[in-house]
Amino acid sequence: MTRAYDPIYLEQAMRTMGSMLDMAVQDLHMELSTFYELFLSTGISDRFASGEVNLLVGKSGFELASLVLEKAYGADPAVRLTGTPSFRFEKSPEYWTGWALSYFQWESGRTFSQIQTAVPITEVRDMYEPFHEMDIRQFSDRMYRILRERQADTQLKRLRIYAGLTQKTLAEKTGIPIRTVQQYEQRQKNISKASGQYLQQFAAALNCRMEDLMDCTAPLVDLADTAPSSGRGG
């Protein structure tokens, strides 16, 4: 899978997002879910996920939280982070939540909104115990299992239905055998292992990106060089 941004930015991106959630909850005293919905609704989450370097490494968590509030509320002083952010030696559950979620978003290739639909931010925070003491890949594997359990339909099926196509029509438009379409939709075949030609044909017929066809079911297998070794955060 092609990542949205280079892994050299990953650890800093994780720290930035962790600090952002920590600042919003600990310094501004906002509910985690309330602030996170602003992060999603203002579009900053999509910019962050797509690898906008100015957000990943160009801002501190304090500055990113301030940007979210500015986009959501304008110049209203009642909802602005001001002054100097508090320093906490121990990382809060909110910090770990942002830190771990940022990793999973990068690794899985899903948007923050897609992840939120299946696993709400407060549920991720509830995983702090015991996962903050574990390797980040154990948290990621747990997230994949949850997504697999809750995502009844494959992305291919959902996109096909959204496009108003039957399996037969999709097969005719792509030239891919209908039995193969059925196997991908029923997870008898893993679409992440489909040929580039098949993915291009599906994407063209469904007017989507090839990465939109991927399901959050793949385990972590090859990230030893990029994944932080502990769930504690940086």
N, C-alpha and C positions, 0 to 999 in steps of 0.2 A: 504494500500500500504506500502511495506517495503521501508524505506528511505535508501539512500546510506550511510548516516552517522548519528550518534547520535545527537539529538537536543541540547545537551549540547555544541556542537561546533558551532551551527547555528549563534548566534549573532556575534561571533568573525569572522566567515567566511564572514558574510555580511559586517562587518567593513573592513575586509582585501580587499575584492573585490571592495568596494566603494573607499577605499584609492588608490588602484591600478589604477583605471580609472581616479581618480582625479589627481594623480601624472603624468600620461601619458599626460593628456591634459593640465593641469595647469603648470607643471614644465618642461615637455619636449616639449610642444607646438605641439603635434601631433594631427591630426584629430581623433576624437573618433572612427569612423568607421575603420580607418586605423589601429589603435592600436588593436582594438577588433578583427579584422581579424587575426592579429598575435597571439593573445591569443587563437583563435580557431585553426589556422593552425599548431601551434607548438605542439599541443596535451596537453598543460598545462590546457586548459579548461576541458578536459576529466579527467585528474588527479584530478583536483579540485572538479569536480562534483561527482567523485567516492568516495570522502572522504579521500584523502591522507592527513593525519593529518599534515604532515610537511608543506603543502601548506595552509591548512585551518587556522591553528593557530600558525604554526612554523615560519611564515614569516610575516613581516609587508607588507603593501601595496606597499611601496617603494621597498622592496626587491623582491616582486612578479613581479612588473613591470620590474625591472632590469632583472629578470630571463627570462621573455618573450622576452625582447630585446636581451639577450645573446643567447637564443635558435634560434632566428630569424636571427641575424646578426653577431654572434660570438663576437669577441673582438673589433669590429669597434668603436673607441671612439666617432664618430660623432652621434651615436645612443645609447649612454649609459647614464643612470641616474647617476650623480656623486654629491658629496657634501652632504649637509643636506637638506632634503625635507622642503618645505615651510610649515609654520603653518598657517592655515586659521580657524578663529573662526566660520565663517558661512560655512556650508556644501554646496558645489557646486552642480549644477545639475548632473554633472558627478559622484560625490560621491553618490548621491541618486540613480542614475541609477544602479551602481554596487551593492549597498546595497539592493535595491528592487529586482533586477534581480536574485541575489544570493538566496534570499528567495524563489522566484517563482520556480527557478530551483530545489531547494531542495524539495519544497512542491509538485511540479508536477511530479517529477521523470524523466523529459525529459532532454536530453543533452542540453548544451548551443547552439550547432549547430542546433539542431532541433528547438529550440525556435527562433534562428536567422533567419531560413528559413521562418518562418511565420511572425515574428515581428522583423524587423531589429533594431539594437541597437539604432540608431538615433530616431526611433519612440518611443522606450521606454523612451529615454531622453525627448522627447516632452511631455510625460505624467507628467513631473515634476510638472507642474501646471495643475490641482490642487492637484494631488495625494500625493505630499510630505507633505501636511498638514493632510492627512487622515491616518486612520488605514491601515497597510500594507495589510490586507485582502481585502480591497476595491480595491487596485491595483491588487491583485492576481485575484479577481473575474473578473475584467476588462480584464485581460490577457486571462482568460479562455474563455470569450465571444468572443474575437477576434480570438482565435485559433479555436473555434467551427465554427465561420463564414467562416474562410479561409480554414479549413481542410475539403474539400468536401468528401474525401474518408476516411474510417476508417483505422486504422493501420492494422487490420485483412485483409481487402480487398487489401491494398497496398502490404502487405507481401505475400498474396496468389498469386497476379499477378506477383510479383517479382520471386516467386518460380515456375511460369509457370503452376499453377494448376487452374482447373476450380472449381466452387463451388461443383460440383458433385464429382470430384476427391478428394477434401479436405474432404468431408463428408465420402467418402469411406475409406480414409487413417486414419481418426480419429475415425470412428464409431459414429460420431455425426450426427444427422439427418440433411439433407440438408436444411430443413426449418429453423432449429435453426441457421445454418451457415448464411443463408440469413438475419435472424432477427438481428444477431450481426452486419453484414455488413451494414445494413440499419438503425442501431441505434434504432430498435424497442425493442431491449434488450440491456442493459448496460453490456458490457464485463467486466467491473471492478467488477461486481457482479456475474460473472460466477463462477462455482465451480472450485476448484483447479484441479480436474481431467480433466475438459474441457480445462483449460488453459495449463496443461501439454501436453495434446493430440495435441492441436493446435501448441504449441511451438515445439514439436518433429517433427510434420509433416512439419513445415515451417522453421526448423533449426534456431530458434531464441530463445531469452529468454522470459519468461512469461511477464516480464515488458514491453517488446517491443510491446506487443499486446495492451497496454493501450492507450486510447485517452485522449487528454488534454481537457476533458469536465466536470470533476467533480468539484463541488463547494467546497470551504473551509467550513468545518463543525465542526471540532474537534480539532482545534489547539490553543485554547485560552491560554493554558499553555505554548506554545512554540513561538507564534507569538509576535514580539515586538508590543507595543501598539500604536505606532505612525509611520507615514511614514517619519519622519524627519531623522531617522538614528541615529547611536550611535556615 
